[in-house]
Amino acid sequence: MLTRRTPADLQLEIKDPVDPTALVQSRAILDELLSNNTEEKRQTVSPSALQTVAHRLNDIPTPTSSYVVTSSQCKEAFDSLSEEERETLLRIHGRIKAFAEAQRKSVVDVEIDIPGGKAGHTVSPCRAAGCYAPGGRYPLPSSVLMTVVTARAAGCPYVVLASPRPSPITLAAAHVAGADIVLCVGGAQAVGCLAYGVEAYTNTDSENGSIDAIPPCDVIVGPGNKWVTAAKSIVNGHCGIDMLAGPSEVLVICDETANAEIVAADLIAQAEHDVVARAILVSTDEDMITKIDKEVESQVECLPEPNRSTAMEALKQSFAVHCKDMEECIAISDRLAPEHLEIQTANSQEVGDKCANYGGLFIGTNAAEVLGDYGAGPNHTLPTGGTGRYTGGLSVFNFLRIRTWMRIDSREESQEMVGDSIRMARLEGLEGHARAAEARSLTVEPAYKKAKNGGS
C-alpha cells in the first residue's frame, strides 16, 4: 500500500497551497459580493448579493432564504442532542478552553525603565474574530470548538462562525463555544462576508426577518477547501488570517517496539481526511514497515464508504522510508516539517525532544493524533506543507495584538538617547528625523532654527 522511498529521494516540497483556478473563481465571487459598492461607499457585502451567490452555490435553498443561524437556534440544536452528546461537547470545550486560557496567561503586559521614562507593551484582543468550519464531506464540530473557543479565550468580544449547510451538531458546538452568530455559507463567499462584513437586512420572506449587520472581522481563522484558502489569500492584508492550509498530513516515526496495528490505524485515520492527504511512515526497522503495510492494507478494506475510497486514494501518495538509524529518521522529519508528528519508539520523549520542525507533536503510543483532533487541549488547526519550519498552529496569539508604547518623563535624563538618535538619523541620511530629535535636545540648537535664522 505505502510506496517505498529512500532518504535520498526526499526533499521538502514547498507547494503553493493556493489553487490557481480556485483563486480566479474566488476573486470573481468576492467581486460579485461587493458589486453594489461605489467608490464613495465603504466595502461591505450587500445581503442581496450574498443571497444570490449563496443560493447559486447551494448554501441556501432560495434566493430569499436567511443566511444566518441565530444563537437561540444554536441553543435549540444543542438541546436536541442526547445527554451523552451534550456532555461530550462540554468536556471537549472544557479541555480546549483550559489550554487556550493557559496560553493567554503566558503573555502579559510589560513595562521597563528607559532613559528618562518608561516603555512597554500591552496585550489586547482584536475586536471581531471570524471562524470557519468546513461543512463538506463530514461536519466538523471539532473545528468549531477549536476556533471559536480559542477566540473567546483570547478575549475577542464578537465571534462570527461561518459553516456551509451546518448540521445540528455543528450548531450545537457553536452554542457551546460561544459564537455570536453563524453564517450558513461556505467557500469564498463566507470568507468575503467575514472580511468585509454584511449590511443589516430585513426580508419579510425570511424566517429570521430582520438580520443585524455583521461587522468585518479583524482576523479570519480555520481550515477550509481550496476556495476558502484562495479567498483567504486575497483578503490577507485587509484583515489577518491564521494560515493558508494545504492538504493534511501525518508522519509517524517508529522503531521495532511499535505496535503495527496502532501505527496502521493512525496512518489510515489521516488518509481518510481527503484524497490529497498524506500518511508518511519513517522507521529504523524494515520488518516493522512490512508489518505496518500489511496492517494498512487489511484495515483500510474494513472501512465503510466513502471513507474507504478516500483513504485508498490518499494512500497512493503516501509512503514509507527505511532509515539506517533514529538520527536519520529525525532528519527526514525535520526536512518535511509535517503537520502532525507521531513518535512511537522505545524512547519517545527523547526522540521527540530532538525533533525541531512540526505542527503538533504526539509523543508515545498512547498519544494518538486523533486525541489532538478531538480536544485533548492543544489546537488541531496546524501548519501544513512544511510551513512548520517557521510557524505554529492556531492559538490565542492569532487573536492578540502586542502593541508597544513609550513615555519620557524627564527630558534631562533622556539626553543621551536624544543624541544617539540625532547621530543615527544623519548616518541614515534622514535629516528630518535628526531635526525632530534635535527639537528635544537641551544642548543642540535644531538645524531648522538655524536655517530660519540664516545660520549654516
Backbone torsions as a table, in degrees:
resi	resn	phi	psi	omega
1	MET	NA	-50.1	-177.6
2	LEU	-86.4	125.6	176.8
3	THR	-64.1	135.5	177.8
4	ARG	-85.9	131.8	176.1
5	ARG	-133.2	156.4	179.7
6	THR	-99.7	158.9	177.1
7	PRO	-55.2	-34.7	-179.2
8	ALA	-68.0	-22.1	-178.9
9	ASP	-74.7	-20.3	-166.3
10	LEU	-93.7	126.1	172.8
11	GLN	-134.6	149.3	176.1
12	LEU	-65.7	122.3	179.7
13	GLU	-106.2	99.9	177.9
14	ILE	-84.2	103.3	-179.3
15	LYS	-103.9	142.3	176.4
16	ASP	-65.7	118.7	-178.9
17	PRO	-71.9	-8.6	-177.5
18	VAL	-92.2	117.1	177.8
19	ASP	-72.7	126.7	-175.3
20	PRO	-59.2	-41.7	179.8
21	THR	-67.9	-42.7	178.0
22	ALA	-62.9	-32.8	178.6
23	LEU	-63.4	-45.6	178.3
24	VAL	-62.9	-45.7	-179.2
25	GLN	-64.3	-41.2	-179.1
26	SER	-67.0	-38.8	178.0
27	ARG	-62.9	-39.3	178.5
28	ALA	-64.9	-39.2	178.7
29	ILE	-65.0	-44.2	178.8
30	LEU	-63.4	-40.2	177.5
31	ASP	-62.4	-39.5	179.8
32	GLU	-67.0	-39.3	178.5
33	LEU	-61.9	-31.3	-177.6
34	LEU	-101.6	14.5	-172.7
35	SER	-65.7	-23.4	-179.7
36	ASN	-86.2	0.5	179.5
37	ASN	-78.2	153.0	172.8
38	THR	-120.3	170.9	179.7
39	GLU	-62.5	-30.1	-179.0
40	GLU	-81.5	-17.0	-174.2
41	LYS	-99.9	133.2	178.0
42	ARG	-62.8	142.9	-178.1
43	GLN	-62.2	113.6	175.6
44	THR	-146.5	145.0	179.3
45	VAL	-75.5	131.5	176.3
46	SER	-86.0	141.1	-179.9
47	PRO	-57.5	-39.3	-178.3
48	SER	-65.2	-40.5	177.5
49	ALA	-65.5	-40.2	178.9
50	LEU	-63.0	-45.4	-179.2
51	GLN	-63.1	-38.5	178.2
52	THR	-61.7	-48.6	-179.0
53	VAL	-67.4	-45.2	-176.9
54	ALA	-63.5	-38.1	178.2
55	HIS	-68.4	-44.0	-179.4
56	ARG	-61.9	-33.7	-177.8
57	LEU	-97.7	15.6	171.7
58	ASN	67.2	27.0	173.6
59	ASP	-81.3	-36.4	179.8
60	ILE	-128.4	151.6	-171.5
61	PRO	-72.7	-31.8	-178.8
62	THR	-134.7	163.0	-179.7
63	PRO	-67.4	-9.8	179.3
64	THR	-114.0	6.6	-179.1
65	SER	-67.9	153.5	175.5
66	SER	-68.4	143.9	179.9
67	TYR	-106.8	12.1	179.2
68	VAL	-130.1	157.7	170.0
69	VAL	-122.1	127.8	-174.9
70	THR	-79.8	165.9	178.6
71	SER	-63.3	-33.4	178.9
72	SER	-68.5	-35.1	176.5
73	GLN	-68.7	-35.2	175.9
74	CYS	-64.6	-38.6	177.4
75	LYS	-63.2	-40.7	177.4
76	GLU	-60.9	-40.6	178.7
77	ALA	-63.4	-40.7	178.6
78	PHE	-63.6	-45.0	-178.9
79	ASP	-64.6	-24.0	-177.8
80	SER	-79.0	-12.7	-179.0
81	LEU	-75.4	163.2	173.8
82	SER	-70.8	161.8	179.8
83	GLU	-60.7	-39.0	179.4
84	GLU	-63.2	-41.9	179.2
85	GLU	-66.5	-41.4	178.2
86	ARG	-62.8	-43.9	-179.0
87	GLU	-65.9	-35.0	177.2
88	THR	-62.4	-47.6	178.2
89	LEU	-59.7	-42.5	-177.8
90	LEU	-67.0	-38.4	178.9
91	ARG	-67.7	-43.9	178.6
92	ILE	-62.5	-43.4	176.9
93	HIS	-55.9	-44.0	-177.5
94	GLY	-63.2	-40.1	-179.2
95	ARG	-70.8	-42.0	178.2
96	ILE	-64.2	-42.9	-179.1
97	LYS	-62.7	-42.3	-179.1
98	ALA	-62.5	-42.7	-179.5
99	PHE	-68.4	-44.1	-179.1
100	ALA	-64.1	-39.1	178.8
101	GLU	-67.5	-34.3	176.1
102	ALA	-65.5	-39.5	175.0
103	GLN	-60.5	-44.5	-177.5
104	ARG	-61.6	-38.5	-179.1
105	LYS	-71.8	-14.5	-176.5
106	SER	-78.2	-13.4	178.6
107	VAL	-124.3	128.1	-172.3
108	VAL	-132.7	167.1	173.9
109	ASP	-63.0	145.7	-177.3
110	VAL	-129.7	143.0	174.2
111	GLU	-141.3	130.8	177.6
112	ILE	-131.8	164.3	174.3
113	ASP	-80.3	139.7	169.1
114	ILE	-127.7	164.7	-179.1
115	PRO	-54.0	111.9	176.8
116	GLY	84.9	4.2	-177.7
117	GLY	-175.5	-148.2	-176.0
118	LYS	-133.2	155.4	172.5
119	ALA	-145.2	157.6	-180.0
120	GLY	-174.8	-171.0	171.7
121	HIS	-137.4	154.4	174.4
122	THR	-115.8	150.7	179.0
123	VAL	-117.5	120.3	-177.5
124	SER	-144.2	149.9	-178.9
125	PRO	-78.6	156.8	171.6
126	CYS	-69.7	164.2	-172.5
127	ARG	-76.1	-46.0	-176.2
128	ALA	-133.6	131.9	-179.4
129	ALA	-113.9	137.0	175.7
130	GLY	-109.7	126.9	-177.3
131	CYS	-120.2	134.2	179.3
132	TYR	-113.6	134.6	175.0
133	ALA	-128.1	125.2	-177.9
134	PRO	-59.9	148.7	171.8
135	GLY	-102.5	-72.4	167.8
136	GLY	40.2	-140.0	-174.1
137	ARG	-64.1	-41.1	179.7
138	TYR	-133.5	139.4	174.0
139	PRO	-67.7	142.6	-176.7
140	LEU	-122.4	73.6	176.2
141	PRO	-61.6	-24.6	177.8
142	SER	-63.2	-36.6	177.9
143	SER	-69.3	-31.9	174.3
144	VAL	-59.7	-49.7	-178.2
145	LEU	-64.8	-44.3	-177.0
146	MET	-61.8	-36.7	-176.5
147	THR	-87.7	-51.1	-174.4
148	VAL	-69.1	-44.0	179.9
149	VAL	-60.5	-40.4	-179.3
150	THR	-65.7	-41.0	177.2
151	ALA	-63.1	-40.9	178.6
152	ARG	-65.9	-41.7	179.3
153	ALA	-63.7	-31.1	176.9
154	ALA	-69.8	-22.9	179.1
155	GLY	106.4	11.5	-179.5
156	CYS	-63.7	126.4	-176.9
157	PRO	-75.4	-20.2	-178.1
158	TYR	-137.4	127.2	-177.3
159	VAL	-130.2	124.6	177.9
160	VAL	-107.8	133.1	174.1
161	LEU	-109.1	133.2	173.5
162	ALA	-117.2	130.8	178.4
163	SER	-157.2	126.5	-176.8
164	PRO	-72.7	135.4	178.2
165	ARG	43.5	59.0	-172.8
166	PRO	-63.4	134.7	178.0
167	SER	-80.5	166.1	177.8
168	PRO	-55.5	-38.5	-178.9
169	ILE	-68.2	-33.1	176.1
170	THR	-66.2	-44.2	179.1
171	LEU	-66.7	-36.9	177.7
172	ALA	-64.0	-40.6	177.4
173	ALA	-65.0	-36.2	177.5
174	ALA	-63.1	-38.5	176.8
175	HIS	-64.0	-48.7	-178.7
176	VAL	-62.0	-41.2	-176.4
177	ALA	-73.0	-26.6	177.9
178	GLY	98.6	28.6	176.2
179	ALA	-66.6	140.1	178.9
180	ASP	-75.3	-35.9	-179.7
181	ILE	-156.6	153.9	178.8
182	VAL	-117.0	123.4	171.4
183	LEU	-88.4	118.7	-178.1
184	CYS	-91.4	52.7	174.8
185	VAL	-131.4	158.9	-177.7
186	GLY	-131.4	-169.4	175.2
187	GLY	60.2	-154.3	-178.6
188	ALA	-62.8	-32.1	-178.8
189	GLN	-65.5	-34.1	176.9
190	ALA	-67.6	-45.2	179.7
191	VAL	-61.7	-39.9	178.1
192	GLY	-61.7	-42.0	178.7
193	CYS	-64.7	-41.4	-179.7
194	LEU	-67.7	-38.9	-176.3
195	ALA	-74.7	-41.2	-172.2
196	TYR	-104.8	-13.2	-176.4
197	GLY	80.7	165.2	-179.6
198	VAL	-128.9	133.9	-179.8
199	GLU	-65.6	156.2	173.9
200	ALA	-63.5	150.5	-176.0
201	TYR	-150.8	143.8	174.0
202	THR	-123.9	124.9	-179.8
203	ASN	-135.2	111.1	-175.9
204	THR	-67.0	-19.4	178.6
205	ASP	-84.4	-9.4	-177.2
206	SER	-86.6	145.8	177.8
207	GLU	-61.0	-33.1	-176.8
208	ASN	-87.9	-9.7	-178.3
209	GLY	62.3	-118.9	-179.1
210	SER	-72.7	134.1	178.0
211	ILE	-119.3	121.3	179.5
212	ASP	-64.1	155.8	175.2
213	ALA	-62.8	143.4	175.3
214	ILE	-105.2	118.6	-175.8
215	PRO	-70.8	153.3	173.5
216	PRO	-63.8	140.3	-177.5
217	CYS	-88.9	144.9	178.5
218	ASP	-78.9	-28.4	-179.3
219	VAL	-140.2	139.5	175.4
220	ILE	-120.2	128.4	-177.4
221	VAL	-134.0	163.4	173.7
222	GLY	114.4	149.0	-179.0
223	PRO	-79.0	156.8	177.9
224	GLY	-162.8	-173.3	-179.3
225	ASN	-79.3	-172.3	-174.5
226	LYS	-66.6	-24.6	177.6
227	TRP	-78.1	-33.9	174.0
228	VAL	-63.3	-47.0	-179.8
229	THR	-61.8	-44.1	-179.8
230	ALA	-63.0	-43.7	-179.1
231	ALA	-66.5	-37.5	177.3
232	LYS	-62.3	-36.5	178.5
233	SER	-66.9	-29.6	-179.8
234	ILE	-75.5	-44.0	-175.4
235	VAL	-83.9	-11.1	178.6
236	ASN	-58.4	124.8	-173.8
237	GLY	112.1	-47.2	171.3
238	HIS	-65.9	-37.1	172.3
239	CYS	-143.1	173.8	177.0
240	GLY	-86.7	156.4	173.5
241	ILE	-132.4	161.5	178.5
242	ASP	-78.3	-50.2	-177.5
243	MET	-171.5	166.9	171.5
244	LEU	-104.7	99.1	-171.4
245	ALA	-82.1	137.2	172.6
246	GLY	-102.7	-163.2	179.8
247	PRO	-58.6	144.9	-179.4
248	SER	-72.8	153.7	-175.3
249	GLU	-153.9	151.9	171.8
250	VAL	-135.3	143.1	172.9
251	LEU	-125.6	126.9	179.1
252	VAL	-111.6	121.5	171.0
253	ILE	-96.6	125.3	179.5
254	CYS	-143.1	164.4	176.1
255	ASP	-127.6	-163.8	-175.6
256	GLU	-68.0	-12.3	-179.6
257	THR	-88.0	-5.3	-175.2
258	ALA	-68.7	158.5	174.7
259	ASN	-95.8	111.2	-174.0
260	ALA	-59.3	-38.3	-179.7
261	GLU	-62.7	-43.7	-177.6
262	ILE	-68.5	-44.1	179.3
263	VAL	-60.9	-44.2	179.2
264	ALA	-60.7	-42.3	179.4
265	ALA	-61.5	-39.2	179.9
266	ASP	-68.7	-38.3	178.0
267	LEU	-64.7	-42.1	180.0
268	ILE	-67.9	-38.3	178.8
269	ALA	-58.0	-36.7	177.7
270	GLN	-74.3	-41.0	-176.4
271	ALA	-63.3	-30.7	-177.3
272	GLU	-74.9	-7.6	178.7
273	HIS	-59.6	-48.5	-170.1
274	ASP	-164.3	154.6	-179.6
275	VAL	-66.4	-18.0	179.4
276	VAL	-103.7	7.2	176.3
277	ALA	-68.0	158.5	179.1
278	ARG	-128.4	134.2	174.8
279	ALA	-117.5	121.1	-172.3
280	ILE	-120.9	132.4	178.9
281	LEU	-116.2	127.8	178.7
282	VAL	-127.9	122.5	-173.5
283	SER	-145.4	153.6	174.4
284	THR	-88.6	-4.3	-172.9
285	ASP	-122.3	114.3	-178.0
286	GLU	-65.1	-39.3	179.2
287	ASP	-63.4	-38.0	179.2
288	MET	-65.7	-38.9	177.2
289	ILE	-59.6	-43.6	179.8
290	THR	-63.5	-43.5	178.5
291	LYS	-61.4	-44.8	-178.7
292	ILE	-65.0	-40.7	180.0
293	ASP	-61.0	-42.2	178.0
294	LYS	-64.9	-38.8	178.3
295	GLU	-65.2	-40.6	178.1
296	VAL	-59.8	-46.4	-179.2
297	GLU	-61.7	-41.0	-179.3
298	SER	-70.1	-46.7	-174.9
299	GLN	-70.8	-36.1	-176.9
300	VAL	-67.2	-29.2	178.6
301	GLU	-67.3	-22.4	-177.6
302	CYS	-87.1	-8.1	-178.8
303	LEU	-70.0	144.9	173.3
304	PRO	-73.8	164.6	173.9
305	GLU	-87.2	147.5	6.7
306	PRO	-88.5	5.6	-177.4
307	ASN	-57.5	-42.5	-176.9
308	ARG	-60.6	-49.0	-177.6
309	SER	-63.7	-39.1	178.2
310	THR	-63.2	-47.6	-179.1
311	ALA	-64.3	-41.7	179.8
312	MET	-59.8	-40.8	179.6
313	GLU	-68.0	-42.5	179.8
314	ALA	-64.8	-35.2	-178.7
315	LEU	-67.1	-17.0	177.7
316	LYS	-66.1	-28.5	178.7
317	GLN	-106.5	10.3	176.2
318	SER	-91.9	160.9	-174.6
319	PHE	-156.0	166.9	178.4
320	ALA	-126.6	144.7	-178.3
321	VAL	-130.1	128.7	174.7
322	HIS	-96.3	125.7	-177.0
323	CYS	-113.4	153.2	-177.2
324	LYS	-72.2	-27.3	178.9
325	ASP	-158.8	175.7	-176.3
326	MET	-67.9	-30.9	178.3
327	GLU	-62.0	-36.8	178.3
328	GLU	-70.6	-37.0	175.2
329	CYS	-58.2	-47.0	-178.6
330	ILE	-63.9	-40.8	-179.9
331	ALA	-62.6	-40.3	178.0
332	ILE	-65.6	-44.0	179.0
333	SER	-60.2	-45.5	179.7
334	ASP	-63.9	-32.8	179.0
335	ARG	-67.8	-40.1	-177.4
336	LEU	-85.4	-23.5	-179.8
337	ALA	46.8	64.9	-174.1
338	PRO	-68.4	156.7	175.9
339	GLU	-62.2	-50.3	177.1
340	HIS	-117.7	130.9	177.9
341	LEU	-124.1	115.7	176.4
342	GLU	-102.6	137.3	175.8
343	ILE	-115.5	114.6	178.5
344	GLN	-126.9	78.8	-177.7
345	THR	-132.7	175.9	179.8
346	ALA	-64.8	-32.3	-179.4
347	ASN	-124.2	63.4	-170.8
348	SER	-58.7	-42.4	-178.3
349	GLN	-64.2	-43.2	180.0
350	GLU	-62.4	-43.3	178.3
351	VAL	-66.0	-44.9	179.7
352	GLY	-59.6	-38.4	179.9
353	ASP	-64.2	-24.6	-178.6
354	LYS	-86.4	-15.2	-179.3
355	CYS	-78.9	138.1	-174.0
356	ALA	-111.5	-31.2	-170.1
357	ASN	-121.6	115.2	178.1
358	TYR	-171.8	166.4	174.0
359	GLY	-86.1	-56.3	177.5
360	GLY	-134.3	140.0	-177.1
361	LEU	-110.3	132.9	-177.6
362	PHE	-123.9	108.5	-167.3
363	ILE	-100.9	116.6	175.5
364	GLY	96.6	159.7	-176.8
365	THR	-58.4	-35.7	-175.1
366	ASN	-81.7	-13.5	-178.2
367	ALA	-89.6	68.1	-178.5
368	ALA	-63.2	141.0	177.2
369	GLU	-59.8	-31.4	-179.9
370	VAL	-66.1	-26.0	175.3
371	LEU	-66.6	-34.0	173.8
372	GLY	-69.7	-36.4	177.3
373	ASP	-58.9	-37.2	-170.7
374	TYR	-111.9	33.0	162.2
375	GLY	95.2	40.1	169.6
376	ALA	-64.5	-28.8	-179.6
377	GLY	151.2	-63.0	178.0
378	PRO	-60.4	152.3	-174.7
379	ASN	-72.0	145.1	179.6
380	HIS	-95.4	-1.0	175.4
381	THR	-86.0	103.2	-167.3
382	LEU	-126.0	156.7	-179.7
383	PRO	-70.1	139.7	-178.1
384	THR	-116.5	174.6	170.6
385	GLY	59.7	32.4	177.6
386	GLY	86.5	-2.7	-177.3
387	THR	-74.5	-8.5	174.3
388	GLY	-65.2	-7.8	174.7
389	ARG	-66.3	-26.6	-173.9
390	TYR	-135.5	0.8	179.9
391	THR	-145.8	171.0	180.0
392	GLY	-122.2	-173.1	-177.9
393	GLY	-80.3	177.9	178.4
394	LEU	-61.5	138.3	179.4
395	SER	-155.6	177.8	176.8
396	VAL	-59.3	-24.4	-176.7
397	PHE	-66.2	-24.1	175.8
398	ASN	-64.7	-22.4	-176.6
399	PHE	-105.6	1.5	-175.7
400	LEU	-105.9	148.0	174.5
401	ARG	-115.2	125.3	174.3
402	ILE	-102.5	110.5	-174.2
403	ARG	-116.1	130.5	-176.6
404	THR	-92.9	157.7	177.4
405	TRP	-148.7	159.7	173.9
406	MET	-147.0	153.5	-180.0
407	ARG	-144.1	134.8	175.8
408	ILE	-106.4	118.0	179.7
409	ASP	-98.7	-27.9	-179.0
410	SER	-124.7	108.9	179.3
411	ARG	-62.2	-38.1	-178.0
412	GLU	-62.0	-46.2	-176.2
413	GLU	-71.6	-13.8	-178.0
414	SER	-93.1	1.4	-170.0
415	GLN	-64.5	-36.4	177.9
416	GLU	-61.5	-42.2	178.0
417	MET	-64.8	-37.8	176.9
418	VAL	-61.9	-46.1	179.4
419	GLY	-62.1	-42.0	177.3
420	ASP	-60.6	-39.4	-179.1
421	SER	-67.2	-39.7	178.5
422	ILE	-60.8	-48.5	-177.2
423	ARG	-67.3	-42.8	-179.8
424	MET	-64.7	-39.0	179.2
425	ALA	-60.6	-41.6	-179.2
426	ARG	-73.1	-31.1	174.1
427	LEU	-63.1	-30.8	178.7
428	GLU	-89.9	-1.3	178.6
429	GLY	76.2	21.1	-177.8
430	LEU	-107.3	84.0	-174.1
431	GLU	-64.7	-35.7	178.1
432	GLY	-62.3	-37.9	176.0
433	HIS	-62.6	-45.4	-178.9
434	ALA	-60.0	-41.7	-177.6
435	ARG	-70.7	-34.3	176.3
436	ALA	-64.2	-37.3	176.8
437	ALA	-69.9	-39.5	179.1
438	GLU	-60.7	-29.7	179.4
439	ALA	-63.6	-18.6	178.3
440	ARG	-99.7	1.6	-176.3
441	SER	-83.8	143.9	175.4
442	LEU	-94.6	-7.6	-174.6
443	THR	-121.7	-18.4	-176.5
444	VAL	-114.1	130.1	175.2
445	GLU	-77.3	126.9	-179.5
446	PRO	-55.8	139.7	-178.3
447	ALA	-61.1	-29.7	-179.5
448	TYR	-68.7	-28.1	175.7
449	LYS	-72.2	-39.8	176.8
450	LYS	-61.0	-40.7	-179.0
451	ALA	-65.5	-39.7	179.0
452	LYS	-63.6	-37.6	-177.1
453	ASN	-86.0	4.7	177.9
454	GLY	81.9	11.2	179.1
455	GLY	-77.2	174.9	-179.4
456	SER	-90.8	NA	NA
